[in-house]
Amino acid sequence: MFFSASDIRQYTDFERMMDLIFENSSTYRGIGKAILLEFKKKGDNGTVQDSGLTPYEMAQLSKQFSKSTFYKVINEVLLPLGILEKNPRTHRYYLSPEFPNALRRFSDYWKKWVKEPLSSTS
């Protein structure tokens, strides 16, 4: 994921967020959007490990797309970015409650690093 800071200087929306995450592939963007919207349709917030989407629900959703590309979006983008997590016991996918926290920690670290004097370990 690559983005220009000017792209997110103002409030963004779901469509713009999808553009930022999946800037290089409209196919990946469509799949990622469908997956995330499926969590919204389900009605829960999808962040509890025993909620989220079951393997069956994911398989049903994947039928709309190339199966290999569908799981590439999950395994190469959504899981590594921390947007989704997978419960190893139930194999359910769920929205990670840690994703926004990770972004805040990254922001906090950046602010701290900028203010620190240069040292031999920087």
N, C-alpha and C positions, 0 to 999 in steps of 0.2 A: 504494500500500500504506500503510495506516494501522494502527497497533497501539498498544495501551496497554502501558506498560512493565511493569505488573503481569502482563500476559499472558505475559511471557517471563522472569520472575524466577526461575523454577525450570526444571529440565530440561524440554525440550519433545520431542515426537516428530514423526514424519512427518505424521500427521494434523493436529496443531496447527500445524505449519509451513504446511501447505496452507491451513488456515483463516486464518492471518495474511496470506499472500500473496494469496489470492483471497477476501478477506472479503466483497466486494460481489456475487459471482456464483457460485452453485453450479454453473452450467454451465461457467464458466471453470475452477473448481476441479476438476471431474471430468476435464476435458481435460488440464489441467496435471498432475494426478496420473497420468493414463494415460501421458502422455509421459515423465515422470520414471521411472515404474515400468518402462517399456519399456527404458530404459537399464540398469536393474538386471537385467531378464530376460536381456538380451543377454550378461551374464556378465563383460564387461570393465568397467572403471570409467568408461568413456565419456569420459575426459578427454584422450585423444590425438586429434589432429586427423584422423588417418587411421582411427580407429575410429569410435565414435559410431554414428549412424543415417544411412543413405543416403537420398537423395531418394525412392527406391522404398519403403524401409521407412516413411518418414514418410507417404507417400501411402497406403500400406496401412493405417497406424494412423488416418489421417484419415477413412477410410471409416466408422468407428464414429460419427462426429460430423458436424455441418455443416462442410463444408470451409472455408468462409470464417471461421467461428468458431474452428476449429482453428488456422488460421494467424494469426488475431488474437491468440490466446493466446500464440503464439510471438513474433510481431512487436511486440505491445504490452505484454507482461508478461515473458516468460522471457528474451528477448534484451536488452531495456533494463535489466532488473535485473541482468544479467550471469550469470544462472544457466546459460543456454545461450550457446554461440557457434556461428558457422557458418563453415566453411572456405570461403573464396571460390573456391578452386581446385577442390575436389571437391564442394562444396555439401553436405557432410555436416554434420549438427548434432552437437555434442558438449557434454558437461557442462563448464562453465568451471572450470578449476582456480584461476582468479583470484577467483571469487565469495567464498569464505571469507576470502581475503586482503583483499579490498576492505572487507568488514565489519570486519575487525580494524583496517585503516587508518582507517576512519571512527571507530571506537571510540577509537583512539589520538589522533586529531585532537581529538575531543570532550574527552577528558581534558586534553589540553594547552591547549585553548582556555579551558576552565573555570578553569584555574590561572593563566593569563596576566592581567596587569593590563590594565585597559581603556585602549585607546589611541585615537587619532583615526581609525585605520583600521578599528577593530572594528565 
